[in-house]
Amino acid sequence: MQVTSTSSRLVAKLVVAMALGLLGFCLLFFLSIMGGYFFADLTGSLYIGYGIVVVIYLLFFLLVYWNRKKIGNAVSNSIIQILFNKDE
């Protein structure tokens, strides 16, 4: 009974995280298009405008890459907390 309860909480949190991730991806996608056109309007070049957006994504990628162990540990700790939390 406890395994079912724990696994159902974990699956529910994963489904919510996936839904939020999908919505976040859509939001980021359209904001990127908007940002590309915004920077293109400022610079006068579509290539430079979208190039600025690409550089921003590259910086975010490097930030996540450099902190991948911390992020991985945080995710692991969250899953362990869900699996072994007796309060819920």
N, C-alpha and C positions, 0 to 999 in steps of 0.2 A: 504494500500500500504506500509506503514511504517512497519507494523507488519511483512509482508511478507519479506521485505528487511532485517529486523533485524533477523528474524528466519532463513532465508537462509544463512546469514553470520555466525550465530551460528552453524548451521548444517555443513556448509563447514569447519569451524575451528575444529569441533568435528571429522569429517571424516579425515581430515589431521592429527589430533592428534592420532587417532586410527591407521592410516597407519604408522605413525612414531613409535608408540608404538609397533606395530607388528614387524616392521623391527628392532627396538631396542631389542626386545625380542629375535629374531633370532640371532642377533649379540652377545648378552650377552650369549645365550645358547652355541654357538660355541666357544666363548672366554672362557667360563667356562670349556668346555671339554679340550681345549688347555691348560688352566691354570692347570687343574688337572693333565694332563700328564707331564707338565713342573715341577710341584712340586713333582710329583712322581719320575721323573728322578733325581731331586736334592736329595730327601730323600731316594730313593731306595725302597719305598713302595707305592703301588697304593692307599692303604687305607689312609695313612698319606697325600699323595698328594691331594686327593679329600677332605680329612678332612680339610685341610687348606682352600680350596675353600669354603667349607661349613661355616667355621668360619668367613670368609670375608663377606659372605652373611648374616650371623647372625648379624654381626656388622652393616651392612647397614640397616637391618631390624630394629634393635634397634634404630638407628639414625632416621629413618623415624617415628617409633612409638613415640619416645620422642618429635618429632616436628610435630606431626599430626595436631595439632590445627593451627599452622602457615601455614602449607601446605594447609589445608582445607580453611583457610581464603584467601589465595592467589588465589586458584581456584575460590572461590566464587566471589572475587573481579574482577577477569578476566571475568567471565560470566556476572556480572552486568555491567561492562564497555562495553562489546559487546552489551548488550541489550539496554543500555541507551546512547550510543555514537551517537551524532548527526552529527559528522564531516564526517563520511563515507557515 
